[in-house]
């Protein structure tokens, strides 16, 4: 068995490799170390390495082994909670986090992580409670200040958000993500103090690429407010140039995926399953096409719960259908069973967010790819496709930061190609499912809100509700880049505003 001194040297090396992103090396070496010394530090390092590679199931296995040796170790319980959260096993995640808090009530990482869990479950009051409790342990934590600021933004509480963002900039002036978030809800004028601060900050040669990305997006927005459009474009362009260096994109991969989805849909659609008991509305379209606004309008209805932008459908479809290598060998009856399992999985996950009998909306825009599967798995669901002027859509995508989640948005040529692919998807689905996809045009909605909303509710089999005309009063959190627009009344100046 290796000595304590040898262990410290080796774990220091592993920690440095972990920081450098050498996760496969860390895993191989940590496994070797565990055979000689089953120390908690090695278990934790191994768990974090698996998490960093997105292998949360393997992280769970290593933590199960660790917890058998020490069931009250708060670090193990925290790592287990994180992995269960990422695997969307929400009840189990909360179970492990709470076990950890029983042992270490002020362990800041668990307090913060249970706040993240509550946020993802739309339990915003509880999330805020745990974030605030975390700050009592360390008020100078940038991560927790950012989490609180972000959740206040989703709720439209911009003064609270700004307080936390300013605190971050006091702690670390180079944390430019805070600058970008401030610009997202601030209307700038010439001579604005914060604009001057950002102009001075951009000259700092010590800023890294990630910091520059956030700052250029922030300046792009601020210059746009003061009508300095050339400066605005230069900054948006620079931000996207940096993002392109980090995130690569090839439209061919998405085209190939479309062909695979078409073939798989033809196979899956031969099977009919029972209708879903809970009424679902899927709101799809290109990002920045008005999906958040449409959900705000519909979820203002007394009989509707707005679920927001959820990853569940995409994750389940990929795991159970698209990545299922045995799918083509499954017989009809077994295929029906598989689709029913997928339906139950999805309903189970959304029930963790809202367990009422209300109509439930899911507004992940890119679910337009899966309309064929939606109609097979949820036969009586409603699908709303949001349309908007393509130039408005592409420009709006280009000038917003998506942290690499929409890699096509960092290049105007890629945006045009992706928009064309989106149109191909919609035309394909319309031929397969005529009269089952409701197309709402943003410009028409702005021109005639009452008439368009009445037609929309009628398609959704919902009675008229005056609240839908006052969607800006909807208290639901909005977790997308559209939160600012979706919280405003519908106004004609939004058209062609890019």
Buried (B, 14 or more C-beta within 10 A) or exposed (E): EEEEEEBEEBBEEBBEBBEEEBBEBBBEBBEEBBEEBBBEBBBBBBBBBBBBBEBBEBBBBBBEBBBEEBEEBBBBBBBBBBBBBBBBBBEBBBBBBEBBBEEBEEBBBBBBBBBBBBBBBBBBEBBBBBBEBBBEBBEEBBBBBBBBBBBBBBBBBBEBBBBBBBBBBEBEEBBBBBBBBBBBBBEBEEEBEBBEEBBEBBEEEEBEEBBBBBBBBBBBBBBBBBEBEEBBBBBBBBBBBBBBEEBEBEBEEBEEEBEEBBEBBEEBBEBEBEEBEBBBBBBBBBBBBBBBBBBBBBBBBEEBBBBBBBBBBBBBBEEBBBEBEEBEEBEEEEBBBBBBEBBEBBBEBBEBBBEEEBBBBBBBBBBBBBBBBBBBBBBEBBBBBBBBBBEBBBBBBBBBBBEEEBBBBBBBEBBBBBBEBBEEBBEBBBEBBEEBBBEBBBBBBBEEBEEBBBBBBEBBEBEEBEBBBEBBEBEBBBBBBBBBBBBEEBEEEBBEEB
